[in-house]
Amino acid sequence: MKQLSPPAFASNHTEQYLAEKASTRRLTWLDLVIGGGILSDLVLSLLDATTKWWYVGLIEVFLSLYLLLWLLARGIRPLLGRLLLAGFIAGICELFTDASGQYVAHSLIYPAGALTLWTSPLYMPLSWMVVLTHLGYVAWRLRVLLGWRRASLLSAILGAIQIPLYEEMAYYGGWWRYKPVHLMLGHTPIYVLLFEGLIVAALPLLYDRIERRAWKQVALIGVIVGAWMPFAAVIAWLLLGLW
């Protein structure tokens, strides 16, 4: 883990610029870029869940292209590129957690006939890349503003609210659903809230000054996030899923 520690000081003008943006207590244009992505994700997903005008995978492709387009902006490139890489690798690793949810816990149900990677819909790594980029950016900002303890707590709360909102839309949109258990919030098991809160709680620790890390380190961080997911799932399931 010591090898994953980010450099303490900015080594160039861009890193210094991002450090200043991370620590400012007012809205920045970077905040608006990520906020626009989060808002687009919410609105488009809600529309698709209620109207079924398009396939949800197309939304993930659109949001991915939106984020990739911002890589053309030099000031944000070192940060956004690394967030995207870590999120995409974590999303690929998450396929194992999905498969375990279907074949071990028998809790996760995807519609039959969809194009899949392993047992998950083809778009799932992109979906995780998008959401971890959004939430990773928020965690990156909170870490500088509040310190890692409060940042982890707030990130966990945010993850436990935002991601399960999409879980509920997924039920109505027919994207996926969960086997009912005793503790439910709508159609989403309570343990899913804890599971996804635990995932996001780790981001302030792992994404701290991520823009200064080598690309190999960022790839390893993506693997660590992906490897943490099944452990978070087991913890959440044992605490709340068996009730």
Number of C-alpha atoms within 10 A of each C-alpha: 5 5 6 15 15 18 13 8 11 16 10 9 10 18 19 14 13 20 18 12 18 22 15 13 10 8 9 11 10 17 17 11 15 19 15 14 20 18 11 16 19 15 12 15 22 19 16 18 22 11 11 14 9 13 13 20 16 11 19 23 14 13 22 18 13 16 19 15 10 17 16 10 11 10 16 19 16 19 23 24 19 24 27 25 18 29 31 26 23 26 27 19 21 23 21 18 22 24 16 17 19 18 12 11 14 12 18 17 17 17 11 8 7 12 11 13 13 11 18 22 20 14 18 20 21 22 22 20 25 27 24 26 27 23 25 28 25 21 29 26 24 22 25 19 15 13 13 21 14 15 24 23 17 21 28 26 18 19 24 23 15 18 17 23 15 18 21 21 22 21 16 18 21 13 19 18 21 20 13 14 16 11 15 15 13 11 19 23 24 20 26 23 24 23 24 23 26 25 22 27 26 21 25 30 19 22 24 21 24 27 25 25 19 14 16 10 18 25 19 16 24 28 21 17 23 24 16 18 25 21 15 20 23 17 16 21 20 12 12 20 21 11 10
